[in-house]
Amino acid sequence: MEPNMARKRHKPEEIIAKLRQDDVLTGQGRSIPEAVKTIAVTETTCFRWRSEYGGMKTDQVKRLKALEVENARLRRAVSDLTLDKLILSEAARGNFQALPVAGPASPR
């Protein structure tokens, strides 16, 4: 990839379409380097996509992505609740130090 080429994020639907196009081209006897050049991605990207999306249909990929987003949200929620629980259990055991309350300055 040339240094000044902009990176493009492909949508799952585009990835599936490009993988299908790659399958058709290689099925027609083109070499893998020729096929991936035709679909305008690198061989590495094509192999990574194939390992992640290989054999999936577009609706399955959409569902997978939605589940990944939901999983990340739930992990954050569990993390926050776990931290809250640890703080409360420390406070219940009395293992906390109260911060000094700043009152009016006393004259000397």
PyMOL commands that set and color helices and strands:
alter all, ss='L'
color gray80, all
select helices_A, chain A and resi 12-27+32-38+43-53+58-93
alter helices_A, ss='H'
color red, helices_A
deselect
rebuild
show_as cartoon
